[in-house]
Amino acid sequence: EVQLQAFGGGLVQPGGSLRLSCAASGFTFSTFAMNWVRLAPGKGFERVSGINSEGDRTTYADSVKGRFIISRDNAKNTLYLQMNSLKPEDTAVYYCLNSITRGQGTLVTVSS
């Protein structure tokens, strides 16, 4: 069964950091580009970041550029999103996805 499971969300104060992880199974993870998207309350989906299959090319939304870092470990079938200098507007459910599936999200709440 093709699966992606994101975890690592939680409540963090503005200016804080969190690291999200996404565990992949049921497919050859190393052959797929991967993405993080988020869904904030009252807003549509926003593509936060993407990374190619080899892990040497990354893209970021302007809203997170310079604060978030996407990475992957193909040996561990895991995708990561390091989120620094978090802002209240980063509050959202974060999902990992590729061209064949989207995982269950993990909630990130940035609040004092």
C-alpha positions in Angstrom: 0.0 0.0 0.0 1.3 3.4 -1.0 1.5 5.6 2.1 2.9 8.9 3.3 2.6 9.8 6.9 3.6 13.3 8.1 4.4 13.9 11.8 6.2 16.4 14.0 3.7 19.2 14.2 2.7 20.9 17.4 2.3 24.2 19.2 5.3 26.5 19.0 5.8 30.2 19.9 6.5 32.8 17.3 10.2 32.7 16.4 10.5 29.1 17.3 11.4 26.0 15.2 9.9 22.7 14.3 11.0 19.8 12.2 8.4 17.9 10.2 9.1 14.4 8.9 7.2 12.3 6.3 7.7 8.6 6.2 7.1 6.9 2.9 6.2 3.3 2.2 4.8 1.1 -0.5 6.7 2.8 -3.4 10.2 3.5 -4.5 10.7 6.8 -2.6 14.0 7.6 -4.2 12.5 8.0 -7.7 9.9 10.6 -6.8 10.1 14.3 -6.4 8.4 15.3 -3.2 6.5 18.3 -1.9 5.2 19.9 1.2 2.0 21.8 1.0 -0.1 23.4 3.7 -3.7 24.3 4.3 -4.3 27.2 6.6 -7.7 28.1 8.2 -9.9 29.8 5.7 -7.3 29.6 2.9 -6.5 27.3 0.0 -3.7 24.9 -0.3 -0.2 26.5 -0.6 2.8 24.7 -2.0 5.5 25.4 0.6 8.5 23.6 -0.8 9.6 20.9 -3.3 12.6 18.7 -3.8 13.7 16.5 -6.7 14.3 12.8 -6.4 18.0 13.1 -5.9 17.7 15.8 -3.3 19.9 18.3 -4.9 17.3 20.8 -6.2 14.8 22.5 -4.0 12.2 25.2 -4.4 10.4 27.4 -1.8 7.3 29.6 -1.7 8.3 33.2 -1.2 6.4 33.2 2.1 8.9 30.7 3.6 12.1 31.3 1.7 15.0 31.8 4.0 13.2 30.2 6.9 12.3 26.7 5.9 14.6 24.0 4.6 13.4 20.9 2.8 15.6 17.7 2.7 15.3 14.0 2.2 17.0 10.8 3.2 16.4 8.3 0.5 18.0 5.5 2.5 15.4 6.1 5.2 12.5 6.8 2.8 11.9 10.0 4.7 11.2 13.6 3.7 11.9 16.5 6.1 10.9 20.1 6.6 12.9 22.2 9.0 10.9 25.3 9.9 12.7 28.2 11.6 11.6 31.7 12.7 8.0 30.5 12.7 5.2 33.1 12.4 1.6 32.9 13.3 0.7 32.9 9.6 2.6 29.6 9.3 -0.2 28.0 11.3 -1.7 25.3 9.0 -2.0 21.6 8.5 1.1 20.4 6.6 1.0 17.6 4.1 3.7 15.7 2.2 2.8 14.6 -1.3 4.1 13.4 -4.6 2.5 12.6 -8.0 0.8 9.5 -6.8 -0.4 10.2 -3.2 -0.8 12.6 -0.4 -0.4 11.7 3.2 -2.3 12.6 6.3 -1.3 16.0 7.5 0.2 17.2 10.7 -1.0 20.4 12.4 1.4 23.2 13.1 0.2 26.0 15.4 2.3 29.1 15.9 0.9 31.1 18.8 2.1 32.8 22.0 
